[in-house]
C-alpha cells in the first residue's frame, strides 16, 4: 500500500493514536487527528501533534471530517458504535486499529497474546524467555508500547511479542500472528461490547487470519476459549491444569510438563515466583508459545523459575507487624480478583472499588467465604459492590479513598493477615490508570509503615 497517496483520519489521541499519526506522517500520508475530549491533557497532545504538522480537532465532530478520507485509524477504547465510525462504515472507508497499521509495515513474526486476564504477565514472560534464548525480540502492544513504534526496532528475524486487547482485535483486517495465545475469556468490558458473546467473538479474532503454518496456544480448561478456537486453521497447542494433553502443555503432580514428542518436565509449580494458580496458566501458555518459536526446554525453565512478575500484579509491598500488603491494582475485573484470592492461604482483607465496566460482582461474592474476612470498599462502584456482597457473612467497610482504605484495612488486621488491593474495577473514577492507583496504594502502605513501630 502506498501510504503517501492516502488521506487518513486518526480517531482518539491516546498512545496508539499519537503513534499512528506520527508514523503515517513519516510515510507521507495526509493526516488529521480528532478526539472527543477537551481535557487539558488531550489539549497538550493535540498541541504536540500540531507542532509536527498534523492537523487536530477536539470536542464534538461533524461527519464532514470524513470528507475525502481513505483510511480511518481508531484508537483502542473508542466505542465501536460511535456515530462517526458508523458513518465511516456507511461510506465504506476502511477502519483499522493501530496494530493493523503496524502489521502492514513489518515482515517480523508476531506472537500475539490476548485473554481477559494474564495478558501482560504472559506477554512479558514470553519476551523474557526469547531474550534468554538470544532471539531478537521486542515486546509491545497493549502492554504500553504501541506496536507501530516497535516495528521500527525490528530487524530480520525479530519476534514482536504483542499484547492484544479486544478493542484492538475488533478492527483487524489482515493482522496475522505466527503464534497466537488465548488465555481465558470471562466477563469484561461489557460497557464497550454489545454483550459477552460479542466480547468473546472479538477475542477469537486473533485466529482469524492464521494458516496451517501457524500455531495457536489455547487454554483447554476454559470452555469459551475452546468454543472460539474450535474451527481454527492453526496448529493447536492446548494447555491444561486438569488433564494430560498430547502435543500441549499440562500439569501433572504439580509439575509443568511439555507433552510433545515425549513428556518433558519443565519445573514444579512451587518453583514459580509468580503467585496463584492463574499464573500456572500464564506459565503454561508462555511455555507453549516459546517452544513453538523454537526455544529450548532449558532456556524456558531458567526464565520460569526466576521470573518475578510485574508491578501492580500480585506485587509484594511491605509487611507491617506481621500484616502483609500486596498490590494487585491491575485486577480491573471481578474474575481477576477471584483468581488473585487463590494465591493466599492466610486470611485476606480485600480492597475493592473503582469504576465498573459493566460486570457483575456476584463471582466475588461466591469467592469470599473461604478466603476473605473483611472487605474495604471505595470509589464510584461502592454501592454496587455492597449490594452484590450483602448476603455474604463478610464484614464490609466503606472508605472515602485509597489512603483511608489502607488505614481501615490495617486497623482491622491481625498478625498473619494479608491486605490485598485487587479492585475488580477500572481506575478511571479517581485515577488516570491502574498504575497510578497501585502507586498511591504503595505510598499509603509505606507511609503507614513509617508511622508504625515495626
N, C-alpha and C positions, 0 to 999 in steps of 0.2 A: 504494500500500500504506500502510495506517495503522499505522505502527510503534509508536505509543503504546499499541496494544492487544495488542502481541506480548510474549511471554516468550522471550528469546533467551539462548543459551549461546555464549560465545567460547572456543574451544579453542586454547591457545598464546598466551603473553604476550610475544611479540616486538613490534617496532614496529607492524606492521599489526594485530596483535591488540589492543594497547592503544588504538590509534587507533579501531578498530572499536567497542570497548567504550565509549569516551568519546563517539563520535558517536551510538551507539544510546541511550546515557543521555540525551544532549541532546534526542533525539527523543521521550523519554518511555517508551522501551522498558524493561520489567523485565529487567534484565540481570545475568547472573552470568558469571564467567570462571574457567577452570581451566588448569593447566599441570602436566605430569607431573614437572617439575623442582622440586627443593627447594634450588637453589643460592642463595647469598647475594644474587646479582644479581636473580634472579627474586623472591626474598622482598621486595626493595626495590620492585620493580614492583608486586607484589601489595599492599604497604602503601600505595603511591601510589593505586592504584585504590580500595582500601577508603576512603581519605580522600575520594574523590569519590562515595562511596555505592554502589560497585559491589562486590557480594559476590564473593570469590575463594576458591579452594581449590587447594592444591598437593599434589603427590605422586600416589599411586595413587587412582583414582576408580572407584566402582561405577556401574552403569548408572542408579542412582537419580537421578543429576544430570540425566538427560534427562526426568525426570517433569514433565509439563506444558509442555515446551519446544516452541515453534512454529517456531524457526529456529536453526540452528547456523552460526556463522561460524568457519571453520577457517583457522588461520594457515599461510602457506607453510612447507613443511618438515615439517609434521606428517604422518607417513606415512599414506597413504590407507587402509591396511588395518589400522589400529589398532582394537582391539575396540570402542571407544566410537563410532567412525564407522560401523563395520559395524552396530552396534545401532541407531544413528540412521537408517540406511538401511532396516533392517527395520521401524522404526516409521514410515517414510515422512515423516520430518522433513526439510524442505529443508536442504541443506548448501551454503553459499555461501562463496566466497573474499571477501576484503576488496574486491577490485576489482569483484565483482558487486554488493556493497552500494553502493559508490561510484557505479557506473553507474546504479543505481536512484534516485540522489539528484541527478543532474545532467542538464541539457539540452545541455551543451557537446559539441562534436565531439571524438572521441578518435582520436588517431593511436597505434596500438598497435605496439610493436616487440618481436619475440621472435627466438629463434635460440640455438644453443648458445654461440656466441662473437660478440662485437662489439655486443651489445645496448646496453650503457651508452654506448659511443662514438657509436653511431648515434643513440640517443635524444637525447644531449646535442647532437650536431651538428644534428639537425633542429630542436631547440629554438632553437639559436643562429641558424639560417637564418631561422626565423619571426620572431625578435626583430629581426633585421636588416631584415626587410620590414615592421616595425612592426605585426605581427599580435599581438593579445593571446594570450599563451601561458604555460602552467605546465608544467614538466617534473616528472614524478612516477613512482610505481610502484616497481618493484624496484630502481630507482636509489638508493633510500634515503629517499624522501619518500612516505609512503602516499597513494594516490590518494584515499582517503576524507577525508584532510585537504585535499588540493589542491582538491577540488570547492568548498570554501568560498571559495577565492580567485577562482574562475572567474566572469567576468561575461559578458554577452551577446557571443557571437562568439568566446569564448576557445577555443583549441585546448588540449586536455590531451594532451601528448606523454608516453606511458606505456610504460615498460619492463615487459615481462611475462615471468615465468618459467613453466616447465612446471607447477610446483606451483600457481600461481595459475590458469592456464588449465584445469587439471584439474577445477575446481569452478565454472566459469562456467555460467550458465543462459541469460540474455538478453543478457549483455555483448556490445556491438556497436560495434567501432571503425569510424569512417568510412573511415580508411585503415589497413590492416594491413601490416606489414612482417615477412617471414620471411627471415632472413639465411642460415641454414645449419642443418643437423641432423647432428651427429656424436655419438658415444658420450659420454654424461654422465649423472650421477645414476642410474646403474643399481643403486645401493644403495637407491633410493627407488621407482623404477618397476619394473614386473614384468620388462621386457626392453626392448631397443631399439625394438621395434615399438610398445610401449606409450608409450615416451617420445616417439617421432615423432608418434604419434596425438595426444598431449597438445599438442604444438606446433601441429599442424594445426587444433586447436580455435579458434585465433584467427580463422579464416574462417567459423566455424560459423553465425553469425547475420548475416553480411553479405548485402547485396542487390545488385541490378544498379546501384543508385545509388552504390555504394561502390567503393573501389579497393584492390587488393592488390599490393604490391611484393614480388616473389619473385626469388630468386637462381636464374636459369635454369641455371647451371653445376652446381648441387647436385642430384644425382639424386633424393635423398629429398625435397627441397623440391618438385621438380617432381611427384613422386608424390602428396604430400599436398595439393597445390594444383590437382590436375588437374581436379576437378569442382566448383570453387567458382563462386559466382554473381557475385562482384565483378569489376569490370573489371581485367584483369591488366596490370601494368606490370613486365615482366621486366627483369632486369639480367644482364649477361654481360661477362666479361673475354675470352671466347673467340670469340664470333660477333657480327656486326652484327644488331641486333634492331629490328624495326619496332615503334613505339609503346612503346619502352622506353629503357633507358639502357645504353650499351655503351662499350667502349674500342677505339679504332682508332688505330693508330700512336702508342700511348701517350697519346692524348688522350681524356678522358671526354666522350662525346657524348650529347646528348639527341635521340633519334630519333623525334620525334612528327610534327607536320605537315611539318617539314623537319628535316634533320640539323643540329643546332646544337652547336658546340664549347663546353664548359664550362671546362676547364683541362687542362693537361698533368699527368700523374701526378707528375712531378718537382717540380711546384709545391706539392704537398701536404706539409704539415709532419708529418703523422702517417705513421710509417714502416711499411713492409711491404705486400706485395700484398694481404693480407687487409683492409687499410684501404682499398684500392681498392674492394672490395666494399661496405664500410661507406659510403664516399663516394657510390657509385652509388645505394645504397638511399636515402640522405638526399636525393639529387637527385630521385629518382623520387617520394618522399613529399612533398617540398617543392613540386615542380611540380604535383602533384595537388591540393595545398592552395591553389594559386593564386599562388605566389611567382614573381617574375620571374627570368629567367636571370642577370641582373646581380647581384641580391642573393644568389643561390645561389653564384655564382662568388666573390664577395667574401668570403663566410664560409669556403668551402672552402680558399682559399689562405692564410687567416690562422689557421685552427683548429689549435691546438697539442696537442690530445688531452687525456687525463685523467691524474690522478695514479694511479700504480700500474699504468698500462697503457703499456708501452714508454717509460717516463719516464727521461730522462737524469738521472743523479745527479751524477757527477763524473768527471774524468779525473785519474789519478794516475800520473805518469811514463809518459805515453803509453798507459796502460791505461784503457779507458773502461768505466764501470759503468752498467748500465741496470736499472731496476726494473720488472718485469712481473709483480708479485705477483698481479694479477687473473687470470693464466692458471691456472685451477683445474682444467683437464682436459688430457689429452695433445694433443688437436687444437689447442688454443690455443697450446701450446708449439711444436708443429711449425710453425704459422703465424708465430709470433714469429721463429723462426730464419730465415725467408725475408727478413727485413728487413736482414740483415747479410752483407756480403761479406768482412769481416775474420774471422779465426779466433775462435771463441767458446769460453769456459769457462762451462759451463752449470750452474746451481744448481737441483737438483731435490729435491722432497720435501714431505712433509706427510701428510695423511690421504687415502687413495684413496677414490673414490666408486663403486667397483665397475667401474672402467675398466681396459682393457688398456694397458700401457705399450709394447706392440710397435710402434705407429706412431712413437714417439720413436726406437726402435732403428733404424728404417729411415731416419730423417731425420738421424742423427748424422754419418754418414761424410763427407759433403761439407762440413759446417759446423762441427762441434764437435771440438775437440782433446782436451778433458778434461771430465769430469762430476764435480761435487761433490754428494754425496747426503747428505740429513739427514732426520730426522723418522721418523714412525711407519711409513711405507711404504718405508723404506730397503732392506730385504731384497727386497721385491717388485721394486723398480726395478733393483737389482743383478742379480737373476735374469733380468729381461727384457733387460738390456743385455749379458749375459755373453758373447754370441757376436759382439759388435762389437769393433773394434780400438781403441776409445776407452778411455783410462785412466780408471778410476773411483776416486774418493777419498771415503771416508766422513768425515762431520763430526758432532760432537756437538750442534751448534746453529748458529744463524744467524751469530753472531759468528765462530765458528771456521770456518764455511763461507766467509765473506768473506776471512778471513786466508789460508786454504789457496788459494783462487782467486787471490788477488793474488800469493802466493808462487810459484805455478805459471805465472803470466802473464809474457809478454814484451812489449816495446814493440809497439803496434799491435793487441794482443788486445782483445777485448770480454769483460767479465764480465757475464753475463746471469742475473738471477734470474727464472726463468719456471717455477714449481714443478710444474705439471701435476697439482696436488693441492689439495684444500681445506686450510685453515689450522688446522682445529679440534683438531689433536693438541696444538698448543702455544699457538696464538694465538686470540683471540676472533673475528677476521675477517681477510680478506686485507689490509685497510687497516693493521691493526696489524703484520702480518707485513712489509708493504712499508716501514713507518716504521722498524721495527727494522733492516731491511736498510740503509736510507738512513743511519741513525745510525751503523751499524757502518762503512759506507764513509767517511762524513765524519770519524769518529774516526780511521780509518786514515790519511786524508789529513792530519790534524793531526799525526800521529806521523811522517809521512814528509816528507822534504825534497823538495818539489816545485818 
